[in-house]
């Protein structure tokens, strides 16, 4: 059922953009985890512990490290080379085994320095040029649910980081998987395992994990 819903959702996403667009997908079946977070407020790992009836394989477990309540953001993708009025649509599946906190939201923040990194793997994801927020619903809780949101790029911005938000107490966590990104064909996209440049160039993201990303700056 879940894979059928993904197919239906992808067909819907294909119909959304009015202009030429590119579609990228990623699922957490390999070793890559995420592209980072603000400070050290969250951690992530590919983990099979989320397996429940109706799902199989790995998922990305994002854990809140900060003390007390509030939310943390895990960076799961980035897009740059954007222009005013461009639309970026992201769809991602979330798994929640609780009926209350923690909660999940699909958010984003502007990062206009993304295109300054020479090979795109040395990008500083934590630069925040303004929060974009996103899907404000808490969802149905308990089990898998797909979140989809479209951001329209404002004047003065050209880079966007996609955030998986976990809201809850210390050590709260969520699982995410099966991400689809729809962008204009002049934009570049980075997922945890690769960089997709506008025009068709692809670079394997050897610095796939947050640990190895930090190593680029040492």
Secondary structure as the mmCIF struct_conf table of DSSP 4:
data_model
#
loop_
_struct_conf.conf_type_id
_struct_conf.id
_struct_conf.beg_label_comp_id
_struct_conf.beg_label_asym_id
_struct_conf.beg_label_seq_id
_struct_conf.end_label_comp_id
_struct_conf.end_label_asym_id
_struct_conf.end_label_seq_id
HELX_RH_AL_P HELX_RH_AL_P1 UNK A 2 UNK A 16
BEND BEND1 UNK A 18 UNK A 19
STRN STRN1 UNK A 21 UNK A 26
BEND BEND2 UNK A 28 UNK A 28
BEND BEND3 UNK A 30 UNK A 31
BEND BEND4 UNK A 35 UNK A 35
STRN STRN2 UNK A 37 UNK A 37
BEND BEND5 UNK A 38 UNK A 38
TURN_TY1_P TURN_TY1_P1 UNK A 39 UNK A 40
BEND BEND6 UNK A 41 UNK A 41
STRN STRN3 UNK A 42 UNK A 47
BEND BEND7 UNK A 48 UNK A 48
TURN_TY1_P TURN_TY1_P2 UNK A 49 UNK A 50
TURN_TY1_P TURN_TY1_P3 UNK A 53 UNK A 54
BEND BEND8 UNK A 57 UNK A 57
STRN STRN4 UNK A 59 UNK A 64
BEND BEND9 UNK A 66 UNK A 70
STRN STRN5 UNK A 71 UNK A 80
BEND BEND10 UNK A 81 UNK A 81
TURN_TY1_P TURN_TY1_P4 UNK A 84 UNK A 85
STRN STRN6 UNK A 87 UNK A 96
BEND BEND11 UNK A 99 UNK A 102
STRN STRN7 UNK A 103 UNK A 110
TURN_TY1_P TURN_TY1_P5 UNK A 112 UNK A 113
HELX_RH_3T_P HELX_RH_3T_P1 UNK A 114 UNK A 116
BEND BEND12 UNK A 117 UNK A 120
TURN_TY1_P TURN_TY1_P6 UNK A 121 UNK A 122
TURN_TY1_P TURN_TY1_P7 UNK A 125 UNK A 126
BEND BEND13 UNK A 129 UNK A 129
STRN STRN8 UNK A 131 UNK A 131
BEND BEND14 UNK A 142 UNK A 142
STRN STRN9 UNK A 143 UNK A 152
HELX_LH_PP_P HELX_LH_PP_P1 UNK A 153 UNK A 154
TURN_TY1_P TURN_TY1_P8 UNK A 155 UNK A 156
STRN STRN10 UNK A 159 UNK A 167
BEND BEND15 UNK A 168 UNK A 169
TURN_TY1_P TURN_TY1_P9 UNK A 170 UNK A 171
STRN STRN11 UNK A 173 UNK A 184
TURN_TY1_P TURN_TY1_P10 UNK A 185 UNK A 186
STRN STRN12 UNK A 188 UNK A 191
TURN_TY1_P TURN_TY1_P11 UNK A 192 UNK A 193
STRN STRN13 UNK A 194 UNK A 196
TURN_TY1_P TURN_TY1_P12 UNK A 198 UNK A 199
BEND BEND16 UNK A 200 UNK A 200
STRN STRN14 UNK A 202 UNK A 204
BEND BEND17 UNK A 206 UNK A 207
BEND BEND18 UNK A 209 UNK A 209
HELX_RH_AL_P HELX_RH_AL_P2 UNK A 210 UNK A 215
TURN_TY1_P TURN_TY1_P13 UNK A 216 UNK A 217
#
